[in-house]
Amino acid sequence: MMKKTMILAGFICLFLLSCEKFLDKKPDVTIKHPISLDDLNAILNSEQNFNEVSFAHIESGTDDLRILPSHFQRLSNYYKDIYRWASGEDGIREEMVFSWQRPYRQILNCNVVLERLRTIIGGDEHLRRRIEGDALFLRSFTFFMLLQSYSPPYLIGDKDSELGIHLRLSSDVNQITNRSSLIESYNQVLGDLKKAIDLLPEQVSFKTRPNKAAAYALMARIKLTIGDYSAALKYAEECLKRQNQLIDYNLINLHLNFPFFALNEEVIYHAVGAFPSQILNPRQVYVSHELYSLYQDNDLRKLAFFNSKGINGFSFKGYYSGNGDSFFAGLVIDEVHLIASESLIRTQKINQGIDILNKLRKHRFKKESFTLLRAENELEALKLVLLERRKELPFRGVRWLDLRRLNRDKRFEKTLVRIIPDNSDNLMEVMLPPNDLRYTYLIPDYVIEETGIKQNPR
């Protein structure tokens, strides 16, 4: 079976690489080999293909991190542009692979599985449902993250006037498609995920495969991002019915270089960000002074998340990936608690929202000095829950999403500022104002040239 799986994995990789010019040129490629349900399941078991995501550029744009001027000078032009919010206009193709080609390869892989599944007669019905559910979940997840990179922020009720993403729903790389509208793109994401919820099992043997709780968690994240708070609450509660265990930081060794192991009890679905980001290299990146200053001394996250680097400040060590080789990019139960809390507050259930927030914080503060939060009104409560989101979820791939959505609310909009050296090594400020067009990344030029799709405005 192992030999068969390796052959299949190699075959799929060759197929996907041949499609690289969606990438580039468009060869006429079809899969002619018969594939069984077990074979399709083995393809979905590939952690390298599906559990390594490539959205380091959006993490690199947040206010959670900084790099030293000396390190900035050593970055390639592409990463210099990313760090100063210039969208990577000078990027070279090899670096663009990780922000554009890799996600679309993952989508292509999902499409291959879904299409082959329809041609297979018979077999275990439970396995068939799981395979379809997995592929739809993964396609939805990847489309959603592409929207956070290459399309403007969307809130429910917005007019359908903005461009969404390139929705590839077929493995036929010769098929000509254009960018869908923003609403069409979100409808596809939500439609795939709703189908996945019905198909996925309640339990899985490994957290590298999604279950119903993972689909509910992802749906809750998406609904929060677009401002559909009643729905976000509903899906968060469905997830918490199935999984709600929190780690008590009082009970783990926070002095370790990396205190959290991979696939720990809070993890719902495991995915990691595929470095190679010159910015996010754990040996070079520092947390922002602002982020570190948010933690009280009795907040155990201050010890769990940060490692002193002397006069240069602090690096981040609280990766739920279990090491510093990659940032965690999956779904975790603490985020679902925060979604439930914020959604309750935004739907006028302030006390219930604060109760959930206190439940989470009780697992994060020293027991002897923990105090309950209270809020007199919605604005106070929102400030509390948004502060906890910032402190709980750094380097998880969600801060960029929060900045984009919160900038639409005058009460929470923010201008980001970074210090970089100019060409004469003098330090200068660069800024990213709220709702700036640069919150939407440019599509790589070679994709525009090959496909003729419309570029994002500047």
C-alpha positions as CSV (number, residue, x, y, z in Angstrom):
1,M,0.0,0.0,0.0
2,M,2.8,2.4,0.9
3,K,4.5,1.8,-2.5
4,K,1.2,2.3,-4.3
5,T,0.6,5.6,-2.4
6,M,4.1,6.9,-3.2
7,I,3.6,6.1,-6.9
8,L,0.2,7.9,-6.9
9,A,1.7,10.9,-5.1
10,G,4.5,11.1,-7.6
11,F,2.0,10.8,-10.5
12,I,-0.2,13.6,-9.1
13,C,2.9,15.8,-8.5
14,L,3.9,15.3,-12.1
15,F,0.4,16.2,-13.2
16,L,0.3,19.3,-11.1
17,L,3.8,20.4,-12.1
18,S,2.8,20.1,-15.8
19,C,-0.1,22.5,-15.0
20,E,2.3,25.0,-13.5
21,K,1.6,27.7,-16.0
22,F,-1.9,28.4,-14.9
23,L,0.5,29.0,-13.7
24,D,2.4,29.3,-17.1
25,K,1.5,27.5,-20.4
26,K,-1.6,25.4,-20.6
27,P,-0.7,21.8,-21.7
28,D,-3.5,19.4,-22.7
29,V,-3.2,17.0,-19.8
30,T,-5.7,14.4,-18.6
31,I,-5.5,11.7,-16.0
32,K,-5.9,8.3,-17.8
33,H,-5.0,5.9,-15.0
34,P,-7.9,4.4,-13.1
35,I,-8.0,5.5,-9.4
36,S,-9.8,3.8,-6.6
37,L,-11.4,5.4,-3.5
38,D,-8.4,4.2,-1.5
39,D,-6.1,5.9,-3.9
40,L,-8.0,9.2,-3.7
41,N,-8.0,8.9,0.1
42,A,-4.2,8.4,0.0
43,I,-3.8,11.6,-2.1
44,L,-5.7,13.6,0.5
45,N,-3.4,12.1,3.2
46,S,-0.5,14.1,1.7
47,E,0.4,16.6,4.4
48,Q,2.9,18.3,2.1
49,N,0.2,18.9,-0.5
50,F,-2.6,20.0,1.8
51,N,-1.4,20.9,5.2
52,E,1.3,23.3,4.2
53,V,-0.3,26.6,3.1
54,S,1.4,29.5,1.5
55,F,0.1,32.8,2.9
56,A,3.2,34.0,4.7
57,H,2.9,37.3,2.8
58,I,-0.3,38.3,4.6
59,E,1.2,37.4,8.0
60,S,4.2,39.6,7.0
61,G,2.0,42.6,6.5
62,T,0.6,42.7,10.0
63,D,1.4,44.9,13.0
64,D,2.5,41.9,15.0
65,L,6.1,41.8,13.7
66,R,9.1,43.9,12.9
67,I,12.6,43.2,11.5
68,L,15.9,45.0,12.1
69,P,17.1,47.6,9.6
70,S,20.2,45.4,9.0
71,H,18.0,42.5,8.1
72,F,15.8,44.6,5.8
73,Q,18.9,45.4,3.7
74,R,19.5,41.7,3.1
75,L,16.0,41.0,1.9
76,S,15.3,40.4,-1.8
77,N,13.4,43.1,-3.6
78,Y,10.3,41.0,-3.4
79,Y,10.4,40.8,0.4
80,K,11.5,44.4,0.8
81,D,8.3,45.3,-1.1
82,I,6.2,43.0,1.0
83,Y,7.6,44.5,4.3
84,R,7.0,48.1,3.2
85,W,3.5,47.3,1.8
86,A,4.5,47.8,-1.8
87,S,2.8,44.4,-2.7
88,G,5.9,42.7,-4.1
89,E,5.9,44.4,-7.5
90,D,9.5,43.5,-8.0
91,G,9.0,39.8,-7.1
92,I,10.6,37.1,-9.2
93,R,8.7,34.0,-10.3
94,E,10.4,31.6,-7.9
95,E,9.1,33.7,-4.9
96,M,5.6,34.1,-6.4
97,V,5.2,30.3,-6.4
98,F,4.5,30.4,-2.7
99,S,1.8,33.1,-2.8
100,W,0.0,32.2,-6.0
101,Q,1.0,28.9,-7.6
102,R,1.0,26.7,-4.6
103,P,-2.6,27.6,-3.5
104,Y,-3.8,27.0,-7.0
105,R,-2.0,23.7,-7.2
106,Q,-3.8,22.7,-4.0
107,I,-7.1,23.7,-5.6
108,L,-6.2,21.8,-8.8
109,N,-5.5,18.8,-6.6
110,C,-8.9,19.1,-5.0
111,N,-10.6,19.3,-8.4
112,V,-8.8,16.2,-9.6
113,V,-10.0,14.3,-6.6
114,L,-13.6,15.5,-7.0
115,E,-13.7,14.7,-10.7
116,R,-12.2,11.3,-10.4
117,L,-14.6,10.5,-7.5
118,R,-17.5,10.9,-9.9
119,T,-16.1,8.2,-12.2
120,I,-15.7,5.5,-9.6
121,I,-18.6,3.2,-9.2
122,G,-19.3,1.4,-5.9
123,G,-16.9,1.2,-2.9
124,D,-17.4,2.2,0.7
125,E,-20.0,4.9,0.9
126,H,-18.6,6.4,4.2
127,L,-15.2,6.7,2.6
128,R,-16.7,8.3,-0.5
129,R,-18.5,10.9,1.6
130,R,-15.3,11.6,3.5
131,I,-13.2,12.1,0.4
132,E,-15.7,14.5,-1.1
133,G,-16.0,16.4,2.1
134,D,-12.3,16.7,2.5
135,A,-11.8,18.0,-1.0
136,L,-14.6,20.5,-0.6
137,F,-13.3,21.7,2.8
138,L,-9.7,22.1,1.4
139,R,-10.9,24.0,-1.7
140,S,-13.1,26.3,0.4
141,F,-10.2,26.9,2.9
142,T,-7.8,27.8,0.1
143,F,-10.2,30.0,-1.9
144,F,-11.0,31.9,1.3
145,M,-7.3,32.6,2.0
146,L,-6.8,33.7,-1.6
147,L,-9.6,36.1,-1.1
148,Q,-7.7,37.6,1.8
149,S,-4.7,38.2,-0.4
150,Y,-6.0,39.1,-3.8
151,S,-9.5,40.6,-3.3
152,P,-10.7,43.6,-1.3
153,P,-12.4,43.1,2.1
154,Y,-16.0,42.1,1.9
155,L,-18.7,42.7,4.5
156,I,-22.2,41.2,4.2
157,G,-24.5,43.8,2.5
158,D,-21.7,45.2,0.3
159,K,-22.7,45.9,-3.3
160,D,-21.5,43.3,-5.9
161,S,-19.1,45.7,-7.6
162,E,-15.7,44.4,-6.6
163,L,-13.7,41.7,-8.3
164,G,-13.1,38.4,-6.4
165,I,-10.7,35.7,-7.3
166,H,-10.0,33.3,-10.2
167,L,-12.4,30.4,-9.3
168,R,-10.8,27.3,-10.8
169,L,-13.5,24.6,-10.5
170,S,-12.1,22.2,-13.1
171,S,-8.8,20.3,-13.5
172,D,-8.9,21.2,-17.2
173,V,-6.1,23.8,-17.4
174,N,-7.1,24.7,-20.9
175,Q,-10.4,26.0,-19.6
176,I,-10.6,29.8,-19.9
177,T,-12.0,31.6,-16.8
178,N,-12.1,35.2,-15.6
179,R,-12.1,36.6,-12.2
180,S,-15.5,36.1,-10.5
181,S,-17.2,38.9,-8.6
182,L,-16.4,39.2,-4.9
183,I,-19.9,37.9,-3.9
184,E,-19.7,35.0,-6.4
185,S,-16.4,34.1,-4.9
186,Y,-17.7,34.1,-1.3
187,N,-20.8,32.1,-2.4
188,Q,-18.4,29.5,-3.8
189,V,-16.4,29.3,-0.6
190,L,-19.5,29.1,1.6
191,G,-21.2,26.6,-0.8
192,D,-18.3,24.2,-0.8
193,L,-18.1,24.4,3.0
194,K,-21.8,23.8,3.6
195,K,-21.6,20.7,1.5
196,A,-18.4,19.6,3.4
197,I,-20.2,20.0,6.8
198,D,-22.8,17.4,5.6
199,L,-20.2,15.0,4.3
200,L,-17.4,15.1,6.9
201,P,-17.3,12.6,9.8
202,E,-17.6,13.6,13.4
203,Q,-14.3,12.0,14.3
204,V,-11.0,11.6,12.4
205,S,-7.9,9.6,13.4
206,F,-5.5,12.5,12.6
207,K,-6.0,16.2,12.9
208,T,-4.3,16.7,9.6
209,R,-7.7,15.7,8.1
210,P,-10.8,17.8,8.7
211,N,-13.9,16.7,10.6
212,K,-17.3,18.4,11.2
213,A,-15.8,20.5,14.0
214,A,-13.1,21.8,11.7
215,A,-15.7,22.8,9.1
216,Y,-17.8,24.5,11.7
217,A,-14.7,26.4,12.9
218,L,-13.8,27.5,9.4
219,M,-17.4,28.6,8.7
220,A,-17.4,30.6,12.0
221,R,-14.1,32.3,11.0
222,I,-15.5,33.2,7.5
223,K,-18.8,34.5,8.9
224,L,-17.0,36.7,11.5
225,T,-14.8,38.0,8.7
226,I,-17.7,39.1,6.6
227,G,-19.7,40.5,9.6
228,D,-22.5,37.9,9.7
229,Y,-22.3,37.7,13.5
230,S,-25.5,35.6,14.1
231,A,-24.3,33.0,11.7
232,A,-20.7,33.2,13.1
233,L,-22.2,32.5,16.6
234,K,-24.2,29.6,15.3
235,Y,-21.3,27.8,13.7
236,A,-18.9,28.6,16.6
237,E,-21.4,27.0,19.0
238,E,-21.7,23.9,16.8
239,C,-18.0,23.6,16.9
240,L,-17.8,24.0,20.6
241,K,-20.4,21.3,21.1
242,R,-17.9,18.9,19.6
243,Q,-14.6,20.2,20.9
244,N,-14.1,22.8,23.6
245,Q,-11.0,21.8,25.6
246,L,-8.6,24.6,26.4
247,I,-5.0,24.2,27.6
248,D,-4.4,25.5,31.1
249,Y,-1.1,27.4,30.7
250,N,-0.6,27.1,34.5
251,L,0.1,23.4,33.9
252,I,2.7,23.4,31.1
253,N,6.4,24.3,31.1
254,L,6.5,27.7,29.6
255,H,10.3,28.0,29.8
256,L,10.8,25.6,26.9
257,N,12.0,26.9,23.6
258,F,8.7,25.8,22.1
259,P,6.2,25.1,24.9
260,F,3.4,23.7,22.6
261,F,3.5,20.4,20.8
262,A,1.9,19.9,17.4
263,L,-1.6,18.4,17.3
264,N,-2.2,19.5,20.9
265,E,-5.7,19.3,22.5
266,E,-6.7,22.7,21.3
267,V,-6.0,22.0,17.7
268,I,-9.0,21.2,15.6
269,Y,-7.4,21.1,12.2
270,H,-3.6,21.2,11.7
271,A,-2.0,23.3,8.9
272,V,1.2,25.2,8.9
273,G,2.6,28.1,6.9
274,A,5.2,27.0,4.4
275,F,8.2,29.2,5.1
276,P,10.2,30.2,2.9
277,S,9.6,33.8,3.9
278,Q,12.7,35.8,4.4
279,I,10.6,38.0,6.7
280,L,9.1,35.3,8.9
281,N,12.3,33.4,9.5
282,P,12.1,32.8,13.3
283,R,15.8,33.6,13.7
284,Q,15.3,37.1,12.1
285,V,11.8,38.3,12.9
286,Y,10.9,40.1,16.1
287,V,7.5,40.8,17.6
288,S,6.5,44.5,17.5
289,H,7.0,46.6,20.6
290,E,3.3,47.4,20.6
291,L,2.3,43.7,20.7
292,Y,4.6,42.8,23.5
293,S,3.4,45.8,25.6
294,L,-0.2,44.5,25.6
295,Y,0.6,41.6,28.0
296,Q,0.4,42.0,31.8
297,D,3.0,40.4,33.9
298,N,0.6,37.9,35.3
299,D,-0.5,36.9,31.7
300,L,1.2,33.5,31.1
301,R,1.2,34.2,27.4
302,K,3.9,36.7,28.0
303,L,6.2,33.8,28.9
304,A,4.6,31.2,26.6
305,F,4.8,33.3,23.5
306,F,8.0,35.3,23.7
307,N,11.7,34.7,24.0
308,S,14.1,37.5,24.9
309,K,16.7,38.4,22.3
310,G,18.5,41.0,24.4
311,I,18.6,44.6,23.3
312,N,16.8,43.8,20.0
313,G,13.6,42.8,21.8
314,F,11.7,39.5,21.7
315,S,11.1,36.8,19.2
316,F,7.9,34.6,19.0
317,K,8.0,31.0,20.3
318,G,4.3,30.2,20.9
319,Y,3.8,28.3,17.6
320,Y,1.1,25.7,17.8
321,S,3.0,23.9,15.0
322,G,5.3,22.7,17.8
323,N,8.5,24.3,16.5
324,G,9.9,27.4,14.9
325,D,10.2,26.0,11.4
326,S,6.7,27.2,10.4
327,F,3.9,29.3,11.8
328,F,0.6,27.6,12.7
329,A,-2.1,28.2,10.1
330,G,-4.9,25.8,11.0
331,L,-7.9,26.0,13.2
332,V,-7.8,26.1,17.0
333,I,-10.4,26.0,19.8
334,D,-9.2,29.3,21.4
335,E,-10.1,31.2,18.2
336,V,-13.5,29.6,18.2
337,H,-14.1,30.8,21.8
338,L,-13.1,34.3,20.7
339,I,-15.4,34.2,17.7
340,A,-18.3,33.1,19.9
341,S,-17.5,35.8,22.4
342,E,-17.3,38.6,19.8
343,S,-20.4,37.4,18.0
344,L,-22.4,37.3,21.3
345,I,-21.3,40.9,22.1
346,R,-22.2,42.1,18.6
347,T,-25.7,40.6,18.9
348,Q,-26.4,42.3,22.2
349,K,-25.6,39.4,24.5
350,I,-22.8,41.2,26.2
351,N,-22.7,39.3,29.5
352,Q,-22.6,35.9,27.8
353,G,-19.8,37.1,25.5
354,I,-17.8,38.3,28.5
355,D,-18.4,35.0,30.3
356,I,-16.8,33.1,27.4
357,L,-13.9,35.6,27.3
358,N,-13.3,35.0,31.0
359,K,-13.4,31.2,30.5
360,L,-10.5,31.6,28.0
361,R,-8.5,34.0,30.1
362,K,-8.8,31.8,33.2
363,H,-6.6,29.3,31.3
364,R,-4.1,32.0,30.3
365,F,-3.4,33.9,33.6
366,K,-1.7,32.9,36.8
367,K,-4.4,31.4,39.0
368,E,-3.5,33.4,42.1
369,S,-3.9,36.8,40.3
370,F,-6.6,36.1,37.8
371,T,-9.5,38.6,37.8
372,L,-12.8,38.6,35.9
373,L,-13.4,41.1,33.1
374,R,-16.6,43.2,33.2
375,A,-18.1,45.5,30.6
376,E,-20.8,48.1,31.0
377,N,-21.7,48.4,27.3
378,E,-21.1,47.0,23.9
379,L,-18.2,49.2,23.1
380,E,-16.3,48.3,26.3
381,A,-17.0,44.7,25.6
382,L,-15.8,44.9,22.0
383,K,-12.6,46.5,23.0
384,L,-12.0,43.7,25.5
385,V,-12.6,40.9,23.1
386,L,-10.6,42.5,20.3
387,L,-7.7,43.0,22.7
388,E,-7.8,39.4,23.6
389,R,-7.9,38.3,20.0
390,R,-4.8,40.3,19.4
391,K,-3.0,38.8,22.4
392,E,-4.2,35.2,21.8
393,L,-3.7,34.8,18.1
394,P,-0.4,36.3,17.0
395,F,1.3,34.5,14.1
396,R,-1.8,32.4,13.3
397,G,-2.6,33.9,9.9
398,V,-5.7,35.8,11.2
399,R,-4.4,39.3,12.2
400,W,-4.4,40.4,8.5
401,L,-8.1,39.4,8.3
402,D,-8.9,41.3,11.5
403,L,-7.1,44.5,10.3
404,R,-9.0,44.4,7.0
405,R,-12.5,43.9,8.6
406,L,-11.9,46.3,11.5
407,N,-10.7,49.1,9.3
408,R,-14.3,49.3,8.0
409,D,-15.4,50.5,11.5
410,K,-14.2,54.0,12.4
411,R,-14.0,52.9,16.0
412,F,-11.3,50.4,15.4
413,E,-9.5,51.5,12.2
414,K,-5.7,51.7,12.5
415,T,-2.7,53.1,10.5
416,L,0.2,50.7,10.5
417,V,3.7,52.2,10.7
418,R,7.1,50.6,10.1
419,I,10.7,51.9,10.2
420,I,13.0,51.0,7.4
421,P,16.3,52.2,6.0
422,D,16.3,54.3,2.8
423,N,19.0,53.9,0.1
424,S,21.4,56.0,2.3
425,D,20.8,53.9,5.4
426,N,18.8,56.7,7.0
427,L,15.7,55.4,8.9
428,M,12.4,56.4,7.5
429,E,8.7,55.7,8.2
430,V,6.4,53.8,5.9
431,M,2.7,53.7,6.6
432,L,-0.4,51.6,5.6
433,P,-3.5,53.7,6.3
434,P,-6.9,52.1,6.9
435,N,-8.7,50.7,3.9
436,D,-5.7,51.4,1.7
437,L,-5.7,49.6,-1.7
438,R,-2.5,47.8,-0.6
439,Y,-4.6,45.7,1.7
440,T,-5.2,43.8,-1.5
441,Y,-2.1,42.3,-3.0
442,L,-1.2,42.6,-6.7
443,I,-1.7,39.5,-8.8
444,P,1.7,38.4,-10.2
445,D,2.4,40.1,-13.6
446,Y,3.1,36.8,-15.4
447,V,-0.4,35.5,-14.4
448,I,-1.9,38.7,-15.9
449,E,0.1,38.2,-19.1
450,E,-0.8,34.5,-19.5
451,T,-4.5,34.7,-18.6
452,G,-5.6,38.3,-19.3
453,I,-7.4,38.6,-16.0
454,K,-7.8,42.1,-14.5
455,Q,-5.1,43.4,-12.1
456,N,-6.0,44.9,-8.8
457,P,-6.0,48.7,-8.7
458,R,-3.3,50.9,-7.3
